[in-house]
Amino acid sequence: MKKIALAAVLSLAASSAFAGGAATPTVAPEVTATTSSSAGGMVVPLLLLLVVAAVASSN
């Protein structure tokens, strides 16, 4: 009788443990944020233009 009771308890525990089945884990995609300045790539050429203008006006 003890073996039948043990088998019944194990079968109930196993059926509730595997009721949902094996679910594959889902991984959220990585979010990458890029920052850009409002000037873009204009800072260096503008500084170069200011230097050239300063040199030209000093002569």
C-alpha positions as CSV (number, residue, x, y, z in Angstrom):
1,M,0.0,0.0,0.0
2,K,2.9,2.4,0.8
3,K,4.3,1.8,-2.7
4,I,1.0,2.7,-4.4
5,A,0.7,5.8,-2.3
6,L,4.3,6.8,-3.1
7,A,3.7,6.2,-6.8
8,A,0.6,8.3,-6.7
9,V,2.3,11.2,-5.0
10,L,5.3,11.1,-7.4
11,S,3.0,11.0,-10.4
12,L,1.0,14.0,-9.2
13,A,4.2,15.9,-8.5
14,A,5.7,15.1,-11.8
15,S,2.6,16.0,-13.8
16,S,2.3,19.4,-12.1
17,A,6.0,20.1,-12.5
18,F,6.0,19.4,-16.2
19,A,2.5,20.7,-17.0
20,G,3.7,23.7,-19.0
21,G,6.5,21.8,-20.8
22,A,9.9,23.1,-21.5
23,A,9.7,26.8,-22.6
24,T,12.5,28.3,-24.5
25,P,13.8,31.5,-22.8
26,T,13.4,34.7,-24.7
27,V,16.1,37.3,-24.6
28,A,15.3,40.9,-25.1
29,P,17.3,42.7,-27.8
30,E,20.0,45.1,-26.6
31,V,19.2,48.7,-27.1
32,T,22.0,50.9,-28.1
33,A,21.7,54.7,-28.1
34,T,24.0,56.8,-30.2
35,T,24.5,60.4,-29.4
36,S,25.2,63.0,-32.0
37,S,25.9,66.6,-31.6
38,S,23.8,69.2,-33.3
39,A,26.9,70.5,-35.2
40,G,27.7,67.1,-36.7
41,G,31.2,67.2,-38.2
42,M,31.3,70.9,-38.6
43,V,33.3,72.0,-35.5
44,V,36.8,71.3,-36.8
45,P,36.2,72.9,-40.3
46,L,34.7,76.0,-38.6
47,L,37.7,76.3,-36.3
48,L,40.1,75.9,-39.2
49,L,38.2,78.6,-41.1
50,L,38.4,80.9,-38.1
51,V,42.2,80.3,-37.8
52,V,42.7,81.0,-41.5
53,A,40.6,84.1,-41.3
54,A,42.5,85.4,-38.3
55,V,45.9,84.7,-40.0
56,A,44.6,86.5,-43.2
57,S,43.4,89.5,-41.3
58,S,46.6,89.9,-39.4
59,N,48.6,90.5,-42.5
